[in-house]
Amino acid sequence: MKKRKVPHTFVIVFFIIVIAAVLTWIIPPGKYVTEQVGDETVMTFHYLDELNEGGPSTGSGTAEFHAEPQTWQVFSAFYKGFVKQGNIIVFILIIGGAFWIMNKSKAIDMGIMSFLKFTKRLERWKLMRKIGVNNVVIILIMLLFSLFGSVFGMSEETIAFALIIIPLAVSMGYDSIVGLCMVYVAAHIGFSGAMLNPFTIGIAQGIAGIPLFTGIGYRAICWAILTVVGIIFVLWYANKVKKNPQSSIMYEDDAYWRKSAEVKEEELERYTPRKAWWVFAFLTAVLIVFSVLYPMTTLKIGNNETTLPLLPIGTAIFVLLSVITLRKTVHYFVLTLLFATVYFLVVGVLGYEWYIMEIASLFLVLGIASGLAVDKSASDIAKLFLEGMGDILSAAVIVGLAGGIVIILQDGGIIDTILYGLSKSMGNMGKIASAEIMYAIQTLINIVIPSGSAKAAITMPIMAPFSDLIGISRQATVVAFQFGDGFTNMITPTSGVLMAALGVARIPWEKWVRFIWKFILVLIVLGALLLIPTVTMKLAGF
């Protein structure tokens, strides 16, 4: 009997677009609009017919609402999806080109070999042998990225880090799924249990009229529980793959990563070209200038601000490490460039509100500097950059295609109608049941609107007043929002970040779903349980 083949990810996503188009013929279009009722501004839902018949005016021209059932637009959605997700697509291409240049320097290979040698030495300690050095590595990396997701909402940034951690995971005897979990899943678990994330907690609490970042004590407990559960799950799967690599659903697909990891130490010649010293001198001069211009950096974490001389500190560390590594081999210097990039990325995000454009520019500099350091000509660097963009092009394409799903739902005008239909299900129920329904609604809505800030703007003006009517604290409503906003991000094809991360990891979406769906169910159930104390107990800030 012939084995049935799973359709290509592109085919699956296109069929989801077609299903979304069919729904626009079944579900009547509608829209939430803002209205002035007395001294209060409230959001009310109206169907398209009501709005076109002289319905309520928002005072901002947004009362005009056009929507139509989607037909041939299933094809134009691909183009519109590219436009909508353009920032992520360009980010992917730049990251791909930059990392291709750096990979050709063999610096990552040298770094992985040095790291594995270091871990072997640690195994001389009885305690480390008992715990497992690789287990410790997984735990520490996941804790770091979970904390990043919880504090400043790391999401798109994980795309770049996946290209570093996945080769490491494969070299340690795991698969690409373990590598992606260490970065992407860890960050999004932290995102779901966010303590200070300004893009979800900050916006949701602001709209709900709650003092920003209050209730952090209980959210910290939620973050710790979710992170521990996530680490246990990844450790279980990682050890399963370690014992039997062929048990991984990615075993055949991971041939790419295994081949790239097959570099023998004798193949790595240690050398330092003169041009590497010139790159070091130029970057040092640039960093000194910035250190003089911006001697102090104010880090904003929640409501707290801390001012530190982070640029001068980073510059001093870069100079010290560069002098040491250049005297050994240019490979270590390129790794120093990578570590400096990560350092200034964190400083830029927390201190200067950097986003995709600035991060992409930073990695572009990393790629160019890496190429020059290993004595590549400008033309060689340009060719390598184009090779890297071509190698990662499929990841960019799937992001644009997945963006078409949301385009169809928006142009069909049914997103708000779906939200309205779900919100009506919250009738005269108990407090716990009502809170859980809020959570369920946020979870379902997140499948079609993965943007946390956009969903907060749509749902919180409805949920917050409703929570007052049924006697639930608005803080509990925010917790229901953050759980509902986070978990399904790791599975929905409408998430540009997920599809981009899967693309760079070379993991087909359908295989990822086969791996992750049970874990997502566990997280959803765990979120429902963690929501109960927000209703039944007196918690600080609630």
N, C-alpha and C positions, 0 to 999 in steps of 0.2 A: 504494500500500500504506500502510495507516494505521500511523503511528509508535506503537510500544508505549510507553506511559507508565509511568514508574517509580512504584511505590506511594508514598504519603505516609509520612514517617518514622514517624508514629504506627502505621501499619498494619504496617510492617516490624518494629518493636519488639514489637507485639502478637503477631505470628507467631513471633518468637523465644521469647516467653513460652509459647506453645502447644507449641513444640518442646521446651522445657525440661520442660513438664508431661508430654509423651510419654516423655521419658527417665526420669522417675520411675517409670514402669511397667516399664521395661526393666532399669535398673540397680538392684541391691539396695541398700537403705539401710544405712548403717554410720556409725561414729563413732570418732574417735581419743579415747582417754581416758588420763589419767595414772595410772600405777601405781607403787607403791613396790617396787623390786627391790633388796633389800639396803639399802645406804645411798644408792642413787641413785633419782631420780624419772625415769621414762621414759614415753614416749607409745607406746601400742600401739593397733592398729586392731582393732575388733570389729564384726561385722555386727549388725544390729538383733536378730535372733533370739537371738544369744549374750547380749546385754545383758539382754534381757527374761527369759532363763532363769536369771537369777542370775549374770550375768557379773561382771567385776571392779568393785569399788567404788573410786571416786576419793577417798572420804573427804570429799567436799564436796557430795554430793548430785547431782553431774552425771552419775552412772551411768544415771539414768532418762532414757531417750531415746525420744521419740515421733516417728514419721514415717509418712507414708502417701502412696500415689500421688495425684497432683494431678489433679482434674477441674474442677469448677466454680470451684476456687480461682484459675483463670486470670483470673477477673473480680475476685475479692477482692484479688488481687495488686496491682491498681491502687491500691486504698485503702491496703494495707499498704506499698506502695512509697512513697506520699506520707508515711506516718508515718515510715518508715525514713530517707527523705531529707529530712525536714522542715527540718533546719537549713540545708541548701543551698537548698531551695525558698524559705524565708523570706528568706534572704540575697539571692537573685536578685531577689525582689519589692522589697525595700528598696533595693537598688542601682539597680534600674530606675526606681523612683519618684524617688530622689534625683538621678540623672543627668538625668531628664526635666526636673526643675526647673532644673538647671544649664544644660541645653541651651537651654531657653527664654530664658535670659538672653543668648544669643548669644555667650557668653564663649569657648566652644570654637571657634566660627567665627572670632572675632577672633584667637584664638591661632594657629589653623592658617594664617590669612592672613599674620600677622606672621612665622610660622616659614617659610612658603614664600618670602616676600620676603627673609628672611635667607639662605636657601639660594641664592636667585638671586644675591645679592651675593657669595657664596662662589665662584660659578662664574667670577668674574673672575680667580681664581687658576688658572694653567695646570695645576698638579698636581691640584687639585680637579676641574677639567674632565676630566682624563684618568681619574681614579679614578671620578668620578661622585658628586656630592653625595648623591644619593638612596641610592647604594650604601653610602656612609659612614653615613648615618642608619640604614639597616637593620642594618648590622654592629654599630653601637654599642648600639642598642636590644636586639638579640638577645644580645649579650654580657652586658648588664646583667641581663636576665631569666634567662639561663642560669646566671649566677652566683648569683642569688637562689634558683633551684631547687636548685642544688648545695649551697648553704650552709645554708639553713633550710627547704628543702622547699616553696618557693612553689608552690601549686597552686590552691586555691580563690580566692586573691587575683587570679589572672589574669582572672577573670570581669569584675571591675570595670575593670581596665586595658584589656581588649578594647574597651570602649565609648569609650575615648579614642584608642587607636592605630588602630582600623579606619577611622574618618573621616579620620584623617591619611593613611593608606595610600591610600584612594580619592582624596583630594585630590591626592596625588602622582602619580596616573595608574595605580595598581595596582588590585587587587580586594580583597574582604573576606578572601579566603583568605590573601593576603600579610599583611594586618593581623593576622589570628589567629595566623599562624606567627611573627610578630615577638614575640608575647607568649606565647601558650599553648604552641606547639611548642618555642620557645626554653627556657621554664621547665621543660618536661618532658624535654627533652634533658639539661638540667642535673640534673634529678631522677634521670634514669637513670644519669648518670655522677657521682653525688653524692660529694662529698668529706667533708662534715660533716653531712649531713641527719640530724637526730636521730630523725625518724619512720621512717626505713628503716635506715640504717647503724647508728645508735645502738641501736635495738631488736634488730636482727639480731645485731650483735656482742655485745650484752649476753646474749642467749639462748645464743649459741654459746660464751660464756665467754672472749671475746677482749677485751683492753684496748680501751676505747672509742676509736674514730677512729684506731687504728693502721692502717698500710698506706696512709696518705693520699698518699704520694708517687706510687705507681702509679695510684691512683684519680684524682689530679690530671692525670696524663698521659691517662688514659681520658677524663676530662671535656674536656680540650683537643681531643683528636681528634674526639670526638663533636660538640662544638660547632662546630668548623671544618667538618666534613662537613655539619652542619645549615645553617650560614650559606651555604655554597656552593650547596646545593640550593635554598634560598629565593631567593638572588640570581639563580640560573638561571631559576627560574620567574617571578620578579618582572620581569626584563628581557624575558622572552617575552611577558608580559601587557602590558608597557609598549609594546612594538612593535606588538602587535595586541590591543587590549582585548577584541575579540569572540572571541578564542581561549579566554578564560576560561569555564569551565563555570558560573561565577556571574554572567556578564554581565547576563542578564535579571534575576536575583534582586537584583543590586546596584543596581537602579534606586532602591531606597529610600535607599541610602547616597549615591548620586550626587545625588539630589534634595535631601537634607539638606545636601549640600556646595555646592549652587548658591545661595550667598549673595554678592551683590555688595557690595563694600566701601562703596559709597555708601548701602547699606541699613542699615549699622551706625552708628547715631548715637552719638557719644561724649558721655557725660554721667556725672555722679556725684551721685546723690540724697543728701540729708542723712542719710537712714536708713542708708546704707552706712557713714557715719562712726560712727553709733551701734553698728552691728554690729561694726565694728573695735574700738571702745572696750570693748564687752562681752567679746569674745573675748580681747582683750589682758588684761583684768582676770582672766579665768578662767585663762589661761595663766600669768600671774604667780603666782596662788595655787598652781597645780600645781608651778610651778618652785620655790616656797618649800618646799612639802611634799615634793617629790622632787628635791632639788637635784642628786643624782648618780644615774646610771643604770648598772647593770652589764650589759654586753652579754655574752651567752654564745654563743661560736662554737666548737663542738667542745668540747675540754677547756680552752680558753683563755677567760679572763674579762678584760674591760677596763671600767674604771669611768670614766665621763666625764660632764660636766654637760650632757647632751644636751637636756633640757627647757629650761633657761635659754638655751642656744644657739639652739634652734628658736624660742623666743619672741622673742629679739632679732632674728633674721632675719625672722620674720613681721612684726614691728613696722616694721622698716626698709623691707621691700618693700611693705607695705601703704600706708605714707605716700607712697611714690613712685608706686605704681600708682593710688591714689585721686585723686591730683592730675592724672592723665591721663584715665582713664575707669574706670567701675565694672567693665567687662569684664575689665580686667587685674587688678583686685582679686579678682574671682571666681576667676581663674586662680591667684592667690596663695593663695586658700583651698584650691584643689585641690592645689597643690604642698605646702602645709603638711599637708594630709591625708595625702599620700603619705609625707612625712617622719615624721610621728607614727605612721603605720601601721608603718613599718620599725622605729622605736624600740620600739613596743609589742610587735611580734612577737619581736624579738631580746632586748629587755630585760625585758618583763613577761609573756611567754608568752601574748600575745593570740591569739585564734582567731576563728572566724566571728562570734560574737555581738558581740565588741568592735569588729571591723572594720566590721560592718554598722551599728553604732551611730555609729561615726565618720563614715561616709558619709551617714548620716541627718542628722547635724549639718551636714555640708557642704551637703546639699540645702536644708535650712531656712535656713541662713545665706545661701546664694546667692539664695534667693527674697526674703528680707528686704532684702538689699543692693540689689536692682534695684527696690525699692519695691513689691513684691507684698504684698497683704494676707494675713492668716492663712487666710482662706477660699480665696483664689486659690492659695496654696501647697498646701493640702489637695487642691484639685481637680486641680492639676498632678501631685501625687504619685499620685493614683488613676489619672490618665491614663497615667502612666509604668508603673505596675503592670500596667494593662490591656495596654499595648503589648508588654510582655515576658512576658505570662502563658503563651504557648505554650512558652517556654523552661522555665518552672517545671513545666508539665504533662508535658513529655517526660522531665524528670528523675524525676518520680514514676513514670511508666510504665516507664522503664528500671530503676528500683529493684525493680520487680515481678519481673524475671528472677531476681535473686538470692533473692528471697523464695520463689519456687517451688522453686528448687534446695535451699534450706535446709529448707523445710517437707517436701520430699520426701526429705530426709536423704541426698542423693547426692553432696554436695560432697566429703566426706571419702572416700567410696568411689572417686570419680574420682581423688583424690590418691593413695590407696593403690594403685590399679591402675597409675598412672603410676610410682610409686616402685618397684614390683616389677620394672619394666623394667630397673632398674640391677642387672644380674647381675654375673658375673665378666668384666668388661671392663677395658681398659686405663685408666690414670689420665685421659688426655685425654678418652677416650670417656665415662667416668663423669662428669667435670666438665661436658661438653657436654650429657649427658642431664639432669643436675641443672638446667642452664640451660633446657633445653627444657621440663622439667616446670614450672619457675617461670613460664616464658612462657605456657604453656597454662593454668595455674591462674590467672594474672593476668586472663585473659579473663572468668572467672566471679567472682574475688575481687580487684577492683582496689585494695582497701585494702592498702597496704604493711604497716602495723603488724599488721593482722589476719593477713595471709599469713605474716609473719615468725613470729608466735605459733604458727601451725599447722605450717609447714614446717621451720623451723630446728631444733626438737627432734628431727626425724627426720633431716634432712640432715647436721647437725653430727656426730653420732656415726658415721654412715655414712662420712663423709669420713675419720674416724680409721681405720676398718677397711680402706679401700682406699689409704691413704697419701697423701691429699690434705690440704693445710692447710685449717683451718677458715676462714681468711681468703679462700681461693679460693671456698669455698662461699658466703661473704657476697657476693663479687663476682658469682657466678652468680645469686644472689638479686636483687641490685640491678639487674642488666641485665634479668632476667626480669620484674622488678616494674615497670620503667619504660616500655619501648618500646610494648607493646600498650595501655598507658593511653591512647594517642593514637588508638585505633581502636575499642576495645571499647564497645558500647552499655551495658554494665553500669556504666561509669564515670559517676557523677553529675556530676563536674566537666566531663568532655568534653561531655556532652549539654547542660549548662548553658552552656558556652562557645559551642557551636554554636548554641544557642538565641538568645543575645544577639547573636551575629554574623549570625543569620538565614541560616545555612548548613545545608541539609538533610543529615542524616547520610549518606544514600546518595551524595550528591555529594562529601561529605568523604572517604568511603571510596574513591571513584574517584580522587580526587586523591592521597591519602596512602598507599595500600597499597604501592606500589612503594618509597617511601621507608622505610616500616616494615620491609620485607624487607631493604633495604640495612642498616638499623640492626641488625637481628637477626643478619645475617651478620657485620657488623663486631663486634658483641658477642661472637660465637663466636670470632672471631680474637683479640680482646683478652683472652679468657679463657685462651688457650693459655699465654702466659707465666707465669700464676699457678701453673701446674703444672710447666712445664719449666725455669723460671729461679728463681734465688735472689733474691727481691725483698725489700726492707726491710719488715719487719713481717709477712712471710708465713711 
